[in-house]
Amino acid sequence: MVFEDAVADVLLGLAEGQVVSYGWVAAEAGYPGRARAVGRFLSRHGGGLPWWRVVRADGRLAVPDPAGQAARLAAEGVVVEEGRARF
């Protein structure tokens, strides 16, 4: 459970409007190269975490409901165009 705790800590430390990649979260949590594991963790346990602030490395929204993610990001002042967040 160390991985999950480290990822949750990183996500809880993100500021409103801050957008990061799955790979960045993995590296900050101390697990570089585990971007996909971050995605799997968020798909199962992201409910209480700011999952909408995490996107693919190229800025593309990467959740089953990209419209919902885009709306949350826009509410925080993040520009989302053509399915990509600017960060």
C-alpha positions in Angstrom: 0.0 0.0 0.0 3.0 2.3 0.0 2.6 3.1 -3.7 -1.0 4.1 -3.2 -0.3 6.3 -0.2 2.6 8.0 -2.0 0.4 8.7 -5.1 -2.4 10.0 -2.9 -0.1 12.3 -1.1 1.2 13.8 -4.4 -2.3 14.3 -5.7 -3.5 15.9 -2.4 -0.6 18.3 -2.7 -1.7 19.6 -6.1 -3.0 23.2 -6.1 -6.3 24.2 -7.8 -5.7 24.6 -11.5 -2.5 22.7 -11.4 -2.4 20.0 -14.2 0.2 17.2 -14.2 0.8 14.0 -16.1 0.5 10.5 -14.9 4.3 10.1 -15.3 4.9 13.3 -13.2 2.8 11.9 -10.4 4.6 8.6 -10.5 8.0 10.3 -10.4 7.0 12.7 -7.6 5.7 9.7 -5.6 9.0 8.0 -5.9 8.0 5.5 -8.6 9.4 6.8 -12.0 8.2 4.8 -14.9 4.9 3.8 -13.2 2.6 6.2 -15.1 0.2 3.3 -16.0 0.1 2.2 -12.4 -1.0 5.7 -11.4 -3.8 5.5 -14.0 -4.9 2.1 -12.7 -4.9 3.4 -9.1 -7.0 6.4 -10.0 -9.5 4.3 -12.0 -10.1 2.3 -8.8 -9.6 4.8 -6.0 -9.7 8.3 -7.4 -13.1 9.3 -5.9 -11.7 11.3 -3.0 -8.6 12.6 -4.9 -8.3 15.4 -7.5 -8.1 12.9 -10.4 -9.2 15.5 -12.9 -5.9 17.3 -12.6 -4.0 14.3 -14.1 -3.8 14.0 -17.9 -1.6 12.2 -20.4 1.9 13.5 -21.1 0.7 15.3 -24.2 -2.2 17.0 -22.4 -5.0 14.7 -23.6 -7.7 14.0 -21.2 -7.6 10.3 -20.3 -10.7 9.3 -18.4 -13.9 7.5 -19.4 -15.7 10.9 -19.1 -13.5 13.5 -20.7 -16.3 16.0 -20.8 -16.6 15.8 -17.0 -12.8 16.1 -16.6 -12.8 19.1 -19.0 -15.6 20.8 -17.0 -13.8 20.4 -13.7 -10.6 21.7 -15.2 -12.3 24.7 -16.8 -13.9 25.5 -13.4 -10.4 25.8 -12.0 -9.3 28.1 -14.9 -7.5 25.5 -17.0 -7.8 25.9 -20.7 -9.0 22.8 -22.5 -9.1 22.8 -26.3 -9.8 19.9 -28.6 -9.6 17.4 -25.7 -6.2 18.6 -24.4 -5.4 20.6 -21.3 -2.8 23.3 -21.4 -0.2 22.9 -18.8 
